[in-house]
């Protein structure tokens, strides 16, 4: 039966829950970094970039003069190393563990259903998690 030969994809949401990440990130900071984060958030909500700043930034991104994400992550790591550890490094480890766990489950299913073709895992991660 051709219908039985179709793949049966499963969706596994492998990222750590957002609330857990945010709580861990906030708790990783001492009082001074917390103050700096709050001050930065307040400042950015009051001071809006002007049109020329936005235009210059967009031109540099489109011209690929710089890797904005990499630079932003390096800046985060420099100024708030515990935030980088919690938001990026811990989640990298979480995602890797989830992939291993999923592959083990699929291999056990494969062993139980010997006639099925090998399973494939497609992992989609954000750019901040790609080395």
Backbone as CSV, one residue per row, in Angstrom:
resi,resn,N_x,N_y,N_z,CA_x,CA_y,CA_z,C_x,C_y,C_z
1,UNK,0.844,-1.181,0.000,0.000,0.000,0.000,0.887,1.242,0.000
2,UNK,0.711,2.099,-1.004,1.544,3.294,-1.154,1.358,4.254,0.020
3,UNK,0.190,4.263,0.593,-0.081,5.174,1.699,0.790,4.846,2.912
4,UNK,1.077,3.575,3.140,1.897,3.180,4.288,3.375,3.494,4.082
5,UNK,3.820,3.746,2.840,5.220,4.053,2.574,5.563,5.527,2.760
6,UNK,4.566,6.356,2.973,4.821,7.771,3.177,5.458,7.991,4.540
7,UNK,6.376,8.961,4.624,6.991,9.234,5.930,5.959,9.791,6.902
8,UNK,6.188,9.525,8.152,5.317,10.036,9.210,6.151,11.004,10.057
9,UNK,6.256,12.253,9.613,7.124,13.192,10.336,6.561,13.532,11.709
10,UNK,7.468,13.760,12.617,7.108,14.201,13.957,7.778,15.542,14.195
11,UNK,7.129,16.378,14.949,7.685,17.672,15.300,8.117,17.620,16.756
12,UNK,9.376,17.909,16.996,9.899,17.948,18.348,10.396,19.364,18.594
13,UNK,9.793,20.048,19.531,10.240,21.395,19.886,11.346,21.232,20.929
14,UNK,12.588,21.404,20.491,13.720,21.049,21.324,14.312,22.160,22.153
15,UNK,13.841,23.382,22.013,14.436,24.479,22.757,13.956,24.465,24.203
16,UNK,14.774,25.038,25.064,14.406,25.157,26.470,13.271,26.169,26.580
17,UNK,12.318,25.966,27.493,11.210,26.920,27.655,11.724,28.344,27.905
18,UNK,11.104,29.309,27.244,11.533,30.696,27.320,11.529,31.223,28.750
19,UNK,10.491,30.902,29.506,10.420,31.423,30.876,11.596,30.912,31.708
20,UNK,11.977,29.662,31.524,13.117,29.110,32.255,14.400,29.849,31.865
21,UNK,14.581,30.092,30.575,15.773,30.809,30.104,15.815,32.225,30.669
22,UNK,14.690,32.931,30.624,14.665,34.308,31.124,14.897,34.377,32.628
23,UNK,14.285,33.477,33.374,14.491,33.467,34.830,15.948,33.162,35.144
24,UNK,16.519,32.147,34.476,17.925,31.807,34.719,18.845,32.965,34.329
25,UNK,18.532,33.639,33.219,19.365,34.762,32.779,19.327,35.889,33.815
26,UNK,18.142,36.237,34.277,18.011,37.320,35.256,18.687,36.947,36.568
27,UNK,18.509,35.709,37.016,19.113,35.278,38.278,20.628,35.141,38.182
28,UNK,21.163,35.054,36.969,22.614,34.916,36.822,23.340,36.244,37.057
29,UNK,22.584,37.331,37.047,23.185,38.656,37.190,23.238,39.102,38.648
30,UNK,24.321,39.785,39.003,24.412,40.443,40.294,23.668,41.764,40.207
31,UNK,23.637,42.520,41.287,22.849,43.751,41.311,23.365,44.792,40.316
32,UNK,24.705,44.926,40.135,25.199,45.951,39.218,24.868,45.626,37.758
33,UNK,25.126,44.407,37.274,24.704,44.096,35.898,23.189,44.211,35.696
34,UNK,22.398,43.862,36.711,20.946,44.036,36.596,20.609,45.508,36.402
35,UNK,21.300,46.371,37.152,21.084,47.807,37.035,21.461,48.281,35.634
36,UNK,22.587,47.775,35.101,23.019,48.161,33.753,22.015,47.703,32.697
37,UNK,21.488,46.489,32.849,20.494,45.986,31.886,19.235,46.855,31.925
38,UNK,18.732,47.120,33.112,17.527,47.947,33.239,17.758,49.358,32.700
39,UNK,18.926,49.943,32.992,19.231,51.277,32.488,19.302,51.268,30.956
40,UNK,19.902,50.238,30.403,19.985,50.123,28.945,18.615,49.993,28.306
41,UNK,17.740,49.212,28.922,16.389,49.057,28.396,15.613,50.380,28.461
42,UNK,15.736,51.067,29.588,15.062,52.364,29.716,15.613,53.363,28.703
43,UNK,16.937,53.418,28.567,17.558,54.348,27.627,17.096,54.065,26.201
44,UNK,17.087,52.801,25.820,16.700,52.466,24.449,15.220,52.720,24.191
45,UNK,14.395,52.711,25.237,12.974,53.002,25.021,12.730,54.503,24.881
46,UNK,13.612,55.330,25.438,13.456,56.782,25.311,14.186,57.340,24.103
47,UNK,15.380,56.846,23.851,16.190,57.391,22.756,16.005,56.538,21.513
48,UNK,15.269,57.062,20.593,15.030,56.358,19.333,16.110,56.765,18.332
49,UNK,16.620,55.816,17.547,17.633,56.187,16.546,17.021,57.078,15.473
50,UNK,17.824,57.999,14.958,17.301,58.864,13.904,17.410,58.144,12.555
51,UNK,16.808,58.734,11.561,16.722,58.122,10.236,18.105,57.857,9.650
52,UNK,19.038,58.784,9.838,20.389,58.610,9.297,21.105,57.424,9.937
53,UNK,20.935,57.248,11.245,21.552,56.110,11.931,21.001,54.784,11.396
54,UNK,19.701,54.727,11.223,19.074,53.508,10.707,19.535,53.237,9.280
55,UNK,19.566,54.266,8.458,19.995,54.114,7.063,21.452,53.618,6.997
56,UNK,22.335,54.202,7.798,23.748,53.793,7.808,23.887,52.349,8.282
57,UNK,23.124,51.973,9.299,23.181,50.607,9.806,22.693,49.620,8.750
58,UNK,21.576,49.931,8.095,21.044,49.048,7.052,22.018,48.900,5.890
59,UNK,22.659,49.991,5.493,23.626,49.929,4.401,24.813,49.037,4.771
60,UNK,25.289,49.130,6.017,26.417,48.286,6.430,26.013,46.815,6.474
61,UNK,24.788,46.533,6.887,24.310,45.150,6.923,24.140,44.612,5.512
62,UNK,23.506,45.389,4.657,23.265,44.942,3.281,24.559,44.821,2.479
63,UNK,25.536,45.663,2.776,26.819,45.600,2.081,27.710,44.512,2.680
64,UNK,27.224,43.858,3.712,27.953,42.795,4.411,29.315,43.274,4.891
65,UNK,29.359,44.542,5.325,30.593,45.087,5.883,30.874,44.504,7.256
66,UNK,29.833,44.045,7.897,30.009,43.480,9.227,28.956,42.410,9.456
67,UNK,29.273,41.522,10.375,28.343,40.481,10.780,27.682,40.964,12.073
68,UNK,26.524,41.566,11.937,25.856,42.219,13.064,25.568,41.238,14.192
69,UNK,25.119,40.030,13.847,24.799,39.053,14.885,26.044,38.657,15.666
70,UNK,27.120,38.340,14.963,28.356,37.947,15.636,28.874,39.071,16.516
71,UNK,28.850,40.294,15.990,29.302,41.440,16.771,28.420,41.655,18.008
72,UNK,27.128,41.489,17.840,26.209,41.662,18.976,26.451,40.602,20.041
73,UNK,26.661,39.357,19.618,26.930,38.288,20.578,28.265,38.492,21.288
74,UNK,29.269,38.982,20.563,30.562,39.272,21.193,30.427,40.396,22.211
75,UNK,29.629,41.399,21.869,29.401,42.502,22.801,28.646,42.026,24.044
76,UNK,27.639,41.190,23.836,26.905,40.614,24.970,27.851,39.827,25.863
77,UNK,28.692,38.999,25.246,29.631,38.168,26.005,30.619,39.031,26.789
78,UNK,31.039,40.147,26.196,32.005,41.028,26.853,31.381,41.755,28.049
79,UNK,30.183,42.297,27.859,29.570,43.121,28.903,28.759,42.312,29.919
80,UNK,28.157,41.210,29.468,27.315,40.397,30.340,27.619,38.910,30.112
81,UNK,28.774,38.438,30.569,29.153,37.046,30.281,28.164,36.007,30.819
82,UNK,27.538,36.277,31.954,26.588,35.286,32.475,25.319,35.232,31.634
83,UNK,24.927,36.365,31.042,23.769,36.343,30.142,24.087,35.531,28.897
84,UNK,25.278,35.726,28.341,25.683,34.943,27.172,25.675,33.451,27.518
85,UNK,26.224,33.118,28.660,26.290,31.710,29.076,24.885,31.105,29.175
86,UNK,23.965,31.857,29.766,22.608,31.350,29.969,21.792,31.321,28.681
87,UNK,21.870,32.393,27.904,21.014,32.520,26.727,21.538,31.716,25.536
88,UNK,22.850,31.639,25.378,23.417,30.951,24.217,24.016,29.595,24.603
89,UNK,25.027,29.579,25.456,25.780,28.346,25.733,24.925,27.255,26.384
90,UNK,24.148,27.614,27.403,23.302,26.606,28.056,22.247,26.064,27.089
91,UNK,21.695,26.948,26.269,20.684,26.490,25.311,21.311,25.634,24.222
92,UNK,22.568,25.920,23.823,23.271,25.048,22.886,23.345,23.632,23.448
93,UNK,23.741,23.539,24.719,23.844,22.223,25.368,22.473,21.555,25.456
94,UNK,21.443,22.324,25.779,20.076,21.795,25.868,19.632,21.244,24.508
95,UNK,19.863,22.037,23.452,19.465,21.620,22.102,20.217,20.365,21.667
96,UNK,21.502,20.307,21.961,22.302,19.125,21.597,21.786,17.891,22.335
97,UNK,21.481,18.044,23.610,20.955,16.915,24.383,19.601,16.462,23.840
98,UNK,18.778,17.399,23.433,17.469,17.064,22.874,17.611,16.317,21.551
99,UNK,18.596,16.695,20.734,18.852,15.978,19.482,19.304,14.547,19.748
100,UNK,20.197,14.376,20.717,20.664,13.030,21.075,19.490,12.197,21.585
101,UNK,18.688,12.780,22.459,17.524,12.079,23.011,16.565,11.667,21.893
102,UNK,16.291,12.562,20.974,15.378,12.269,19.865,15.944,11.176,18.970
103,UNK,17.242,11.242,18.679,17.841,10.210,17.822,17.794,8.840,18.491
104,UNK,17.972,8.775,19.800,17.891,7.494,20.512,16.475,6.913,20.440
105,UNK,15.483,7.770,20.609,14.097,7.306,20.517,13.817,6.774,19.114
106,UNK,14.280,7.504,18.098,14.060,7.065,16.717,14.788,5.753,16.424
107,UNK,15.980,5.584,16.961,16.719,4.331,16.745,16.010,3.160,17.415
108,UNK,15.449,3.384,18.594,14.700,2.309,19.264,13.462,1.951,18.456
109,UNK,12.780,2.947,17.914,11.618,2.680,17.062,12.045,1.925,15.816
110,UNK,13.190,2.285,15.264,13.721,1.629,14.074,13.976,0.150,14.352
111,UNK,14.538,-0.144,15.517,14.813,-1.531,15.889,13.522,-2.344,16.023
112,UNK,12.466,-1.716,16.521,11.201,-2.411,16.709,10.458,-2.634,15.398
113,UNK,10.659,-1.756,14.420,9.974,-1.851,13.130,11.032,-2.016,12.047
114,UNK,11.549,-3.216,11.904,12.726,-3.472,11.085,12.536,-3.152,9.593
115,UNK,11.341,-3.178,9.082,11.159,-2.958,7.645,11.096,-1.487,7.247
116,UNK,11.006,-0.582,8.189,10.899,0.848,7.865,12.247,1.412,7.449
117,UNK,12.266,2.385,6.514,13.531,3.019,6.123,14.104,3.840,7.284
118,UNK,15.402,4.128,7.244,16.010,4.910,8.330,15.332,6.269,8.504
119,UNK,15.276,6.724,9.723,14.675,8.025,10.038,15.708,9.125,9.829
120,UNK,15.221,10.301,9.559,16.078,11.481,9.417,15.615,12.534,10.409
121,UNK,16.578,13.271,10.908,16.278,14.384,11.802,16.723,15.653,11.100
122,UNK,15.837,16.610,11.043,16.153,17.926,10.507,16.047,18.902,11.686
123,UNK,17.164,19.516,12.027,17.180,20.460,13.140,17.259,21.880,12.605
124,UNK,16.369,22.719,13.065,16.356,24.124,12.675,16.667,24.928,13.919
125,UNK,17.770,25.652,13.867,18.193,26.455,15.021,18.412,27.893,14.581
126,UNK,18.368,28.781,15.533,18.619,30.186,15.234,20.085,30.421,14.923
127,UNK,20.349,31.522,14.223,21.710,31.831,13.794,22.679,31.997,14.964
128,UNK,22.189,32.412,16.114,23.046,32.570,17.275,23.588,31.257,17.815
129,UNK,23.014,30.151,17.378,23.444,28.836,17.849,24.284,28.085,16.828
130,UNK,24.629,28.749,15.737,25.454,28.136,14.703,26.870,28.674,14.857
131,UNK,27.861,27.764,15.016,29.240,28.253,15.219,29.782,28.988,14.016
